[in-house]
Amino acid sequence: MGKQTFTEEFKRETAKLSYQTDKLLGTFAQDLGSSCSSLSHWRREYSQDGLPL
């Protein structure tokens, strides 16, 4: 299976929602078809000064 690509909007919204869910980060990422490492990267990328979006 090839590498899946996500839109910037999806990445930003997923990162934002990840701070609002009670699910574990890995479970949340998997539920959305992503990986925990990708979601962690997006959280860092779209947060300013390490603060939630």
N, C-alpha and C positions, 0 to 999 in steps of 0.2 A: 504494500500500500504506500502511496506517495505522501509527501509532506503536505499537511493541510494548512491552508492559509486563512487568516481571519482578517476582517476589516478593522481599520483603526477604531471605528465606532464600537464594534464588538469588544475589542480589547479594553477600551476605556470603560465601557459599561460593566464588563465582567469584573474588572479590577475594582470598580466602585462598589458593586454588589457584594464582592467578596468580603468587604468590611462589615456588611450588614447581615450576613447569614450566620446561623448557629452551627452550620456544618463545618467539618474539618476542611481545610484548604484543599487537600487532595481529593476528597469526596466531591466537593463543589466543582472543582476543575473537571473531574471525570464526568460528572453529570452534564456538563456543558460541552463535552467532547474535546477537552483540552488536557494538558498535563499540568501537574503541580508546579513543575519548574517554569513552564511558560507563564502561568498565572502569577507566580512570584516575580518573574521578570516584569510583567505588565504592571504589577502593583508598584514596583520601584520606579518604572519608567513614567507612570502617570501620576505619581504622588510628588508633591513639592516638599522638600526638606524632610522626607520620610513620614509626612503626616497623611492620614487618610484623605481620599478625594472629597 
